[in-house]
Amino acid sequence: MNSKKSYLAIFGIILAVGLMASAFILGSQFKNLRQTGSISVKGLSESHYTSTQGTWVIRVTGWGATYNDAMAANQKNLNEAVRFLKAQGFTDENRKSPN
């Protein structure tokens, strides 16, 4: 009977340590969710900087029965994406093609 109680005690300790570790990990992850996309730089003094520039990688694809159909669908999708970005205030100067 004593060996059964010692197994239960060990199981309880392992369970308690696991619960504490998972609470710590989840707590630190929830803290990271509130970041606003700004960078804090620390040195002799502390300053807060907000980013004014970023990079987005957008991939446009098109499907078709033939190569020409696929290229036409791809061009149509690209034109729609560019039209959407221009409606959001982006200009041709902001856009770079990988080619």
MMTF fields as JSON, N, C-alpha, C and O atoms, coordinates in Angstrom:
{
  "mmtfVersion": "1.0.0",
  "mmtfProducer": "UNKNOWN",
  "numBonds": 395,
  "numAtoms": 396,
  "numGroups": 99,
  "numChains": 1,
  "numModels": 1,
  "chainsPerModel": [1],
  "groupsPerChain": [99],
  "chainIdList": ["A"],
  "bondAtomList": [4, 2, 8, 6, 12, 10, 16, 14, 20, 18, 24, 22, 28, 26, 32, 30, 36, 34, 40, 38, 44, 42, 48, 46, 52, 50, 56, 54, 60, 58, 64, 62, 68, 66, 72, 70, 76, 74, 80, 78, 84, 82, 88, 86, 92, 90, 96, 94, 100, 98, 104, 102, 108, 106, 112, 110, 116, 114, 120, 118, 124, 122, 128, 126, 132, 130, 136, 134, 140, 138, 144, 142, 148, 146, 152, 150, 156, 154, 160, 158, 164, 162, 168, 166, 172, 170, 176, 174, 180, 178, 184, 182, 188, 186, 192, 190, 196, 194, 200, 198, 204, 202, 208, 206, 212, 210, 216, 214, 220, 218, 224, 222, 228, 226, 232, 230, 236, 234, 240, 238, 244, 242, 248, 246, 252, 250, 256, 254, 260, 258, 264, 262, 268, 266, 272, 270, 276, 274, 280, 278, 284, 282, 288, 286, 292, 290, 296, 294, 300, 298, 304, 302, 308, 306, 312, 310, 316, 314, 320, 318, 324, 322, 328, 326, 332, 330, 336, 334, 340, 338, 344, 342, 348, 346, 352, 350, 356, 354, 360, 358, 364, 362, 368, 366, 372, 370, 376, 374, 380, 378, 384, 382, 388, 386, 392, 390],
  "bondOrderList": [1, 1, 1, 1, 1, 1, 1, 1, 1, 1, 1, 1, 1, 1, 1, 1, 1, 1, 1, 1, 1, 1, 1, 1, 1, 1, 1, 1, 1, 1, 1, 1, 1, 1, 1, 1, 1, 1, 1, 1, 1, 1, 1, 1, 1, 1, 1, 1, 1, 1, 1, 1, 1, 1, 1, 1, 1, 1, 1, 1, 1, 1, 1, 1, 1, 1, 1, 1, 1, 1, 1, 1, 1, 1, 1, 1, 1, 1, 1, 1, 1, 1, 1, 1, 1, 1, 1, 1, 1, 1, 1, 1, 1, 1, 1, 1, 1, 1],
  "groupList": [{"groupName": "MET", "atomNameList": ["N", "CA", "C", "O"], "elementList": ["N", "C", "C", "O"], "formalChargeList": [0, 0, 0, 0], "bondAtomList": [1, 0, 2, 1, 3, 2], "bondOrderList": [1, 1, 2], "singleLetterCode": "M", "chemCompType": "L-PEPTIDE LINKING"}, {"groupName": "ASN", "atomNameList": ["N", "CA", "C", "O"], "elementList": ["N", "C", "C", "O"], "formalChargeList": [0, 0, 0, 0], "bondAtomList": [1, 0, 2, 1, 3, 2], "bondOrderList": [1, 1, 2], "singleLetterCode": "N", "chemCompType": "L-PEPTIDE LINKING"}, {"groupName": "SER", "atomNameList": ["N", "CA", "C", "O"], "elementList": ["N", "C", "C", "O"], "formalChargeList": [0, 0, 0, 0], "bondAtomList": [1, 0, 2, 1, 3, 2], "bondOrderList": [1, 1, 2], "singleLetterCode": "S", "chemCompType": "L-PEPTIDE LINKING"}, {"groupName": "LYS", "atomNameList": ["N", "CA", "C", "O"], "elementList": ["N", "C", "C", "O"], "formalChargeList": [0, 0, 0, 0], "bondAtomList": [1, 0, 2, 1, 3, 2], "bondOrderList": [1, 1, 2], "singleLetterCode": "K", "chemCompType": "L-PEPTIDE LINKING"}, {"groupName": "TYR", "atomNameList": ["N", "CA", "C", "O"], "elementList": ["N", "C", "C", "O"], "formalChargeList": [0, 0, 0, 0], "bondAtomList": [1, 0, 2, 1, 3, 2], "bondOrderList": [1, 1, 2], "singleLetterCode": "Y", "chemCompType": "L-PEPTIDE LINKING"}, {"groupName": "LEU", "atomNameList": ["N", "CA", "C", "O"], "elementList": ["N", "C", "C", "O"], "formalChargeList": [0, 0, 0, 0], "bondAtomList": [1, 0, 2, 1, 3, 2], "bondOrderList": [1, 1, 2], "singleLetterCode": "L", "chemCompType": "L-PEPTIDE LINKING"}, {"groupName": "ALA", "atomNameList": ["N", "CA", "C", "O"], "elementList": ["N", "C", "C", "O"], "formalChargeList": [0, 0, 0, 0], "bondAtomList": [1, 0, 2, 1, 3, 2], "bondOrderList": [1, 1, 2], "singleLetterCode": "A", "chemCompType": "L-PEPTIDE LINKING"}, {"groupName": "ILE", "atomNameList": ["N", "CA", "C", "O"], "elementList": ["N", "C", "C", "O"], "formalChargeList": [0, 0, 0, 0], "bondAtomList": [1, 0, 2, 1, 3, 2], "bondOrderList": [1, 1, 2], "singleLetterCode": "I", "chemCompType": "L-PEPTIDE LINKING"}, {"groupName": "PHE", "atomNameList": ["N", "CA", "C", "O"], "elementList": ["N", "C", "C", "O"], "formalChargeList": [0, 0, 0, 0], "bondAtomList": [1, 0, 2, 1, 3, 2], "bondOrderList": [1, 1, 2], "singleLetterCode": "F", "chemCompType": "L-PEPTIDE LINKING"}, {"groupName": "GLY", "atomNameList": ["N", "CA", "C", "O"], "elementList": ["N", "C", "C", "O"], "formalChargeList": [0, 0, 0, 0], "bondAtomList": [1, 0, 2, 1, 3, 2], "bondOrderList": [1, 1, 2], "singleLetterCode": "G", "chemCompType": "PEPTIDE LINKING"}, {"groupName": "VAL", "atomNameList": ["N", "CA", "C", "O"], "elementList": ["N", "C", "C", "O"], "formalChargeList": [0, 0, 0, 0], "bondAtomList": [1, 0, 2, 1, 3, 2], "bondOrderList": [1, 1, 2], "singleLetterCode": "V", "chemCompType": "L-PEPTIDE LINKING"}, {"groupName": "GLN", "atomNameList": ["N", "CA", "C", "O"], "elementList": ["N", "C", "C", "O"], "formalChargeList": [0, 0, 0, 0], "bondAtomList": [1, 0, 2, 1, 3, 2], "bondOrderList": [1, 1, 2], "singleLetterCode": "Q", "chemCompType": "L-PEPTIDE LINKING"}, {"groupName": "ARG", "atomNameList": ["N", "CA", "C", "O"], "elementList": ["N", "C", "C", "O"], "formalChargeList": [0, 0, 0, 0], "bondAtomList": [1, 0, 2, 1, 3, 2], "bondOrderList": [1, 1, 2], "singleLetterCode": "R", "chemCompType": "L-PEPTIDE LINKING"}, {"groupName": "THR", "atomNameList": ["N", "CA", "C", "O"], "elementList": ["N", "C", "C", "O"], "formalChargeList": [0, 0, 0, 0], "bondAtomList": [1, 0, 2, 1, 3, 2], "bondOrderList": [1, 1, 2], "singleLetterCode": "T", "chemCompType": "L-PEPTIDE LINKING"}, {"groupName": "GLU", "atomNameList": ["N", "CA", "C", "O"], "elementList": ["N", "C", "C", "O"], "formalChargeList": [0, 0, 0, 0], "bondAtomList": [1, 0, 2, 1, 3, 2], "bondOrderList": [1, 1, 2], "singleLetterCode": "E", "chemCompType": "L-PEPTIDE LINKING"}, {"groupName": "HIS", "atomNameList": ["N", "CA", "C", "O"], "elementList": ["N", "C", "C", "O"], "formalChargeList": [0, 0, 0, 0], "bondAtomList": [1, 0, 2, 1, 3, 2], "bondOrderList": [1, 1, 2], "singleLetterCode": "H", "chemCompType": "L-PEPTIDE LINKING"}, {"groupName": "TRP", "atomNameList": ["N", "CA", "C", "O"], "elementList": ["N", "C", "C", "O"], "formalChargeList": [0, 0, 0, 0], "bondAtomList": [1, 0, 2, 1, 3, 2], "bondOrderList": [1, 1, 2], "singleLetterCode": "W", "chemCompType": "L-PEPTIDE LINKING"}, {"groupName": "ASP", "atomNameList": ["N", "CA", "C", "O"], "elementList": ["N", "C", "C", "O"], "formalChargeList": [0, 0, 0, 0], "bondAtomList": [1, 0, 2, 1, 3, 2], "bondOrderList": [1, 1, 2], "singleLetterCode": "D", "chemCompType": "L-PEPTIDE LINKING"}, {"groupName": "PRO", "atomNameList": ["N", "CA", "C", "O"], "elementList": ["N", "C", "C", "O"], "formalChargeList": [0, 0, 0, 0], "bondAtomList": [1, 0, 2, 1, 3, 2], "bondOrderList": [1, 1, 2], "singleLetterCode": "P", "chemCompType": "L-PEPTIDE LINKING"}],
  "groupTypeList": [0, 1, 2, 3, 3, 2, 4, 5, 6, 7, 8, 9, 7, 7, 5, 6, 10, 9, 5, 0, 6, 2, 6, 8, 7, 5, 9, 2, 11, 8, 3, 1, 5, 12, 11, 13, 9, 2, 7, 2, 10, 3, 9, 5, 2, 14, 2, 15, 4, 13, 2, 13, 11, 9, 13, 16, 10, 7, 12, 10, 13, 9, 16, 9, 6, 13, 4, 1, 17, 6, 0, 6, 6, 1, 11, 3, 1, 5, 1, 14, 6, 10, 12, 8, 5, 3, 6, 11, 9, 8, 13, 17, 14, 1, 12, 3, 2, 18, 1],
  "groupIdList": [1, 2, 3, 4, 5, 6, 7, 8, 9, 10, 11, 12, 13, 14, 15, 16, 17, 18, 19, 20, 21, 22, 23, 24, 25, 26, 27, 28, 29, 30, 31, 32, 33, 34, 35, 36, 37, 38, 39, 40, 41, 42, 43, 44, 45, 46, 47, 48, 49, 50, 51, 52, 53, 54, 55, 56, 57, 58, 59, 60, 61, 62, 63, 64, 65, 66, 67, 68, 69, 70, 71, 72, 73, 74, 75, 76, 77, 78, 79, 80, 81, 82, 83, 84, 85, 86, 87, 88, 89, 90, 91, 92, 93, 94, 95, 96, 97, 98, 99],
  "secStructList": [7, 2, 2, 2, 2, 2, 2, 2, 2, 2, 2, 2, 2, 2, 2, 2, 2, 2, 2, 2, 2, 2, 2, 2, 2, 2, 2, 2, 2, 2, 2, 2, 2, 6, 7, 7, 1, 7, 3, 3, 3, 3, 1, 1, 1, 3, 3, 3, 3, 7, 7, 7, 7, 7, 7, 7, 7, 7, 7, 7, 7, 7, 7, 7, 1, 1, 2, 2, 2, 2, 2, 2, 2, 2, 2, 2, 2, 2, 2, 2, 2, 2, 2, 2, 2, 2, 2, 6, 6, 7, 7, 4, 4, 4, 7, 7, 7, 7, 7],
  "xCoordList": [0.807, 0.0, 0.857, 0.489, 2.017, 2.895, 3.48, 3.648, 3.794, 4.361, 3.331, 3.691, 2.073, 1.013, 0.908, 0.713, 1.038, 0.985, 2.198, 2.075, 3.369, 4.562, 4.448, 4.904, 3.845, 3.622, 2.674, 2.88, 1.633, 0.683, 1.342, 1.045, 2.221, 2.92, 3.842, 3.885, 4.568, 5.461, 4.643, 5.004, 3.535, 2.659, 2.131, 2.08, 1.741, 1.235, 2.293, 1.992, 3.522, 4.619, 4.895, 5.053, 4.954, 5.19, 4.057, 4.306, 2.834, 1.685, 1.741, 1.46, 2.099, 2.185, 3.281, 3.068, 4.446, 5.539, 5.119, 5.423, 4.442, 3.972, 2.964, 3.016, 2.049, 1.066, 1.736, 1.358, 2.721, 3.436, 4.21, 4.214, 4.854, 5.611, 4.681, 4.994, 3.551, 2.627, 2.022, 1.802, 1.744, 1.233, 2.267, 1.913, 3.541, 4.599, 4.719, 4.819, 4.709, 4.843, 3.661, 3.845, 2.448, 1.263, 1.241, 0.865, 1.637, 1.68, 2.646, 2.323, 3.82, 4.787, 4.312, 4.589, 3.605, 3.09, 1.965, 1.891, 1.09, 0.025, 0.597, 0.036, 1.708, 2.355, 2.881, 2.844, 3.368, 3.907, 2.816, 3.11, 1.568, 0.48, 0.162, -0.364, 0.465, 0.096, 1.103, 0.922, 2.134, 3.12, 2.476, 1.666, 2.833, 2.161, 2.929, 2.552, 3.954, 4.724, 5.748, 6.236, 6.082, 7.099, 8.323, 8.25, 9.434, 10.71, 11.212, 11.231, 11.607, 12.208, 13.71, 14.177, 14.467, 15.921, 16.406, 16.029, 17.235, 17.709, 19.218, 19.923, 19.688, 21.118, 21.335, 20.774, 22.159, 22.353, 21.067, 20.793, 20.297, 18.974, 17.982, 18.367, 16.716, 15.697, 14.867, 14.487, 14.581, 13.744, 12.782, 13.067, 11.639, 10.632, 10.488, 10.198, 10.692, 10.589, 9.447, 9.246, 8.699, 7.632, 8.082, 8.558, 7.928, 8.352, 7.487, 6.27, 8.117, 7.389, 7.517, 6.981, 8.214, 8.419, 8.406, 8.902, 7.839, 7.801, 7.843, 7.743, 7.989, 8.037, 6.986, 6.901, 6.195, 5.208, 5.569, 5.879, 5.534, 5.742, 4.374, 3.721, 3.953, 2.642, 2.86, 3.569, 2.256, 2.381, 1.027, 0.005, 1.034, -0.183, -0.038, 0.993, -1.072, -1.033, -2.279, -3.292, -2.191, -3.332, -3.292, -2.22, -4.462, -4.572, -5.325, -6.187, -4.99, -5.677, -5.428, -4.523, -6.254, -6.127, -4.866, -4.27, -4.464, -3.253, -2.328, -2.699, -1.129, -0.15, -0.667, -0.547, -1.237, -1.737, -2.904, -3.006, -3.786, -4.888, -4.364, -4.864, -3.364, -2.785, -2.107, -2.237, -1.382, -0.728, -1.753, -1.554, -2.849, -3.901, -4.563, -4.841, -4.818, -5.407, -4.451, -4.872, -3.173, -2.167, -2.103, -2.044, -2.114, -2.075, -3.333, -3.257, -4.482, -5.741, -5.672, -6.06, -5.177, -5.055, -4.042, -4.252, -2.953, -1.959, -2.567, -2.357, -3.318, -3.948, -4.945, -5.039, -5.683, -6.622, -5.88, -6.321, -4.759, -3.98, -3.406, -3.443, -2.878, -2.326, -3.433, -3.236, -4.585, -5.714, -6.139, -6.429, -6.174, -6.527, -5.504, -5.879, -4.202, -3.17, -3.205, -2.987, -3.477, -3.59, -4.789, -4.726, -5.873, -7.052, -6.746, -7.4, -5.759, -5.373, -4.325, -3.897, -3.9, -2.954, -1.537, -0.671, -1.271, 0.069, 0.244, -0.711, 1.459, 1.751, 2.669, 3.148, 2.908, 3.823, 5.248, 6.03, 5.591, 6.923, 7.116, 8.236, 6.006, 6.061, 6.183, 6.499, 5.942, 5.864, 7.152, 7.636, 7.692, 8.864, 8.509, 7.91, 8.866, 8.665, 9.938, 11.027, 9.844, 11.055, 11.9, 13.046, 11.371, 12.127, 13.065, 13.775],
  "yCoordList": [-1.184, 0.0, 1.257, 2.26, 1.208, 2.371, 2.688, 3.857, 1.652, 1.893, 2.567, 3.387, 2.234, 2.865, 4.351, 5.185, 4.68, 6.072, 6.85, 8.021, 6.208, 6.903, 7.16, 8.197, 6.228, 6.469, 7.637, 8.464, 7.697, 8.809, 10.136, 11.161, 10.13, 11.355, 11.826, 13.017, 10.909, 11.26, 11.784, 12.781, 11.102, 11.557, 12.962, 13.799, 13.227, 14.545, 15.624, 16.727, 15.32, 16.288, 16.588, 17.748, 15.544, 15.736, 16.548, 17.427, 16.263, 17.0, 18.468, 19.351, 18.733, 20.11, 20.887, 22.034, 20.266, 20.921, 21.183, 22.247, 20.255, 20.442, 21.57, 22.36, 21.652, 22.741, 24.101, 25.078, 24.167, 25.43, 25.835, 27.007, 24.881, 25.185, 25.649, 26.608, 24.983, 25.395, 26.76, 27.538, 27.082, 28.402, 29.477, 30.555, 29.201, 30.161, 30.397, 31.54, 29.323, 29.449, 30.193, 31.099, 29.828, 30.521, 31.986, 32.845, 32.282, 33.669, 34.508, 35.642, 33.983, 34.747, 34.913, 35.94, 33.926, 34.05, 35.073, 35.819, 35.133, 36.136, 37.537, 38.488, 37.672, 38.975, 39.428, 40.619, 38.496, 38.829, 39.177, 39.816, 38.781, 39.074, 40.556, 41.027, 41.3, 42.71, 43.629, 44.845, 43.131, 43.982, 44.709, 44.134, 45.98, 46.839, 46.993, 47.835, 46.25, 46.399, 47.514, 47.991, 47.936, 48.961, 48.32, 47.234, 49.014, 48.482, 49.366, 50.59, 48.773, 49.514, 49.293, 48.155, 50.387, 50.327, 50.776, 51.85, 49.972, 50.304, 50.453, 49.68, 51.425, 51.674, 52.477, 52.166, 53.526, 54.393, 55.142, 55.442, 55.435, 56.011, 55.168, 54.397, 55.311, 54.52, 55.409, 56.512, 54.934, 55.656, 54.675, 53.482, 55.188, 54.36, 54.836, 56.007, 53.927, 54.251, 53.468, 52.294, 54.121, 53.456, 53.317, 54.276, 52.129, 51.861, 52.62, 52.702, 53.177, 53.89, 53.187, 53.665, 52.066, 51.366, 49.869, 49.406, 49.125, 47.676, 47.031, 47.713, 45.726, 44.98, 43.89, 43.13, 43.82, 42.751, 41.951, 42.522, 40.655, 39.777, 39.225, 38.552, 39.514, 39.079, 38.154, 38.5, 36.99, 36.019, 35.905, 35.673, 36.07, 35.981, 34.772, 34.601, 33.937, 32.758, 32.709, 33.341, 31.971, 31.762, 30.356, 29.8, 29.788, 28.426, 28.44, 29.288, 27.498, 27.38, 26.036, 25.297, 25.73, 24.445, 24.406, 23.345, 25.55, 25.633, 26.675, 27.399, 26.733, 27.71, 29.131, 29.973, 29.398, 30.748, 31.106, 32.247, 30.141, 30.403, 30.713, 31.616, 29.968, 30.188, 31.557, 32.259, 31.936, 33.245, 34.377, 35.399, 34.202, 35.217, 35.338, 36.449, 34.22, 34.25, 34.882, 35.626, 34.585, 35.169, 36.686, 37.424, 37.149, 38.589, 39.276, 40.378, 38.628, 39.186, 39.323, 40.354, 38.284, 38.319, 39.371, 40.042, 39.515, 40.534, 41.927, 42.781, 42.16, 43.465, 43.776, 44.92, 42.771, 42.973, 43.314, 44.176, 42.642, 42.917, 44.331, 45.041, 44.745, 46.098, 47.135, 48.16, 46.875, 47.802, 47.946, 49.052, 46.838, 46.881, 47.696, 48.527, 47.457, 48.176, 49.668, 50.486, 50.031, 51.448, 52.08, 53.24, 51.336, 51.851, 52.072, 52.885, 51.353, 51.508, 52.596, 52.837, 53.267, 54.371, 54.067, 54.937, 52.869, 52.537, 53.071, 53.112, 53.476, 53.978, 52.997, 52.029, 53.261, 52.401, 52.495, 51.557, 53.634, 53.773, 52.822, 52.395, 52.486, 51.585, 50.127, 49.283, 49.818, 48.435, 48.05, 48.776, 46.901, 46.353, 44.972, 44.187, 44.66, 43.336, 42.538, 43.102, 41.252, 40.452, 40.265, 39.826, 40.583, 40.377, 41.519, 41.513],
  "zCoordList": [0.0, 0.0, 0.0, -0.611, 0.694, 0.737, -0.631, -0.978, -1.413, -2.739, -3.639, -4.484, -3.468, -4.258, -3.912, -4.796, -2.621, -2.189, -2.699, -3.057, -2.735, -3.226, -4.726, -5.207, -5.474, -6.906, -7.118, -8.006, -6.295, -6.408, -6.042, -6.656, -5.062, -4.669, -5.794, -6.102, -6.4, -7.515, -8.688, -9.312, -8.985, -10.069, -9.781, -10.682, -8.538, -8.159, -8.313, -8.768, -7.941, -8.068, -9.543, -9.923, -10.372, -11.806, -12.429, -13.254, -12.045, -12.562, -12.146, -12.956, -10.899, -10.412, -11.156, -11.551, -11.346, -12.077, -13.522, -14.062, -14.143, -15.512, -15.624, -16.566, -14.67, -14.68, -14.487, -15.134, -13.607, -13.393, -14.65, -15.025, -15.292, -16.508, -17.627, -18.333, -17.792, -18.847, -18.546, -19.474, -17.282, -16.925, -17.229, -17.707, -16.959, -17.262, -18.765, -19.211, -19.542, -21.003, -21.589, -22.402, -21.191, -21.709, -21.297, -22.094, -20.073, -19.612, -20.422, -20.777, -20.723, -21.517, -22.955, -23.574, -23.503, -24.861, -24.935, -25.911, -23.942, -23.938, -23.814, -24.359, -23.101, -22.984, -24.344, -24.654, -25.155, -26.475, -27.479, -28.489, -27.239, -28.168, -28.23, -29.238, -27.18, -27.122, -27.792, -27.731, -28.419, -29.07, -30.23, -30.958, -30.409, -31.383, -32.679, -33.494, -32.911, -34.138, -34.036, -35.06, -32.843, -32.658, -32.009, -31.434, -32.117, -31.641, -30.506, -30.635, -29.429, -28.324, -28.365, -28.402, -28.358, -28.383, -27.02, -26.552, -26.378, -25.039, -25.063, -25.711, -24.37, -24.245, -22.988, -21.937, -23.093, -21.945, -21.613, -20.451, -22.629, -22.41, -23.187, -24.067, -22.867, -23.543, -24.439, -24.047, -25.652, -26.607, -27.238, -27.337, -27.666, -28.313, -29.753, -29.997, -30.71, -32.128, -32.749, -32.436, -33.632, -34.368, -35.817, -36.423, -36.359, -37.727, -38.722, -38.558, -39.758, -40.814, -42.154, -43.154, -42.193, -43.452, -43.186, -42.16, -44.112, -43.986, -45.358, -46.378, -45.38, -46.623, -46.581, -45.617, -47.622, -47.778, -49.007, -50.053, -48.898, -50.041, -50.42, -49.622, -51.638, -52.115, -53.295, -54.24, -53.244, -54.327, -55.019, -54.374, -56.337, -57.141, -58.06, -58.711, -58.11, -58.97, -59.841, -59.538, -60.896, -61.774, -62.342, -62.579, -62.557, -63.059, -64.386, -64.616, -65.246, -66.51, -67.153, -66.766, -68.15, -68.843, -69.703, -69.886, -70.226, -71.042, -70.433, -69.51, -70.967, -70.474, -70.683, -69.793, -71.848, -72.133, -71.214, -70.762, -70.936, -70.011, -68.61, -67.939, -68.178, -66.847, -66.767, -65.764, -67.826, -67.828, -67.839, -67.182, -68.58, -68.614, -67.244, -66.793, -66.582, -65.243, -64.241, -63.355, -64.383, -63.505, -63.678, -62.694, -64.924, -65.19, -64.654, -64.112, -64.805, -64.285, -62.77, -62.22, -62.09, -60.637, -60.184, -59.173, -60.924, -60.607, -60.742, -59.882, -61.817, -62.016, -60.897, -60.452, -60.443, -59.337, -58.045, -57.284, -57.796, -56.588, -56.629, -55.624, -57.776, -57.916, -57.756, -57.105, -58.342, -58.231, -56.757, -56.302, -56.023, -54.603, -53.809, -52.981, -54.063, -53.326, -53.633, -52.739, -54.884, -55.235, -54.538, -54.131, -54.396, -53.69, -52.206, -51.552, -51.676, -50.274, -50.073, -48.944, -51.164, -51.041, -51.469, -51.373, -51.936, -52.409, -53.83, -54.606, -54.163, -55.502, -56.224, -55.633, -57.513, -58.275, -57.734, -57.884, -57.099, -56.504, -55.332, -55.051, -54.637, -53.496, -53.898, -53.06, -55.151, -55.607, -56.328, -57.196, -55.955, -56.634, -57.127, -56.392, -58.353, -58.901, -58.709, -58.817, -58.43, -58.204, -59.451, -59.354, -60.604, -61.857, -62.123, -63.129]
}
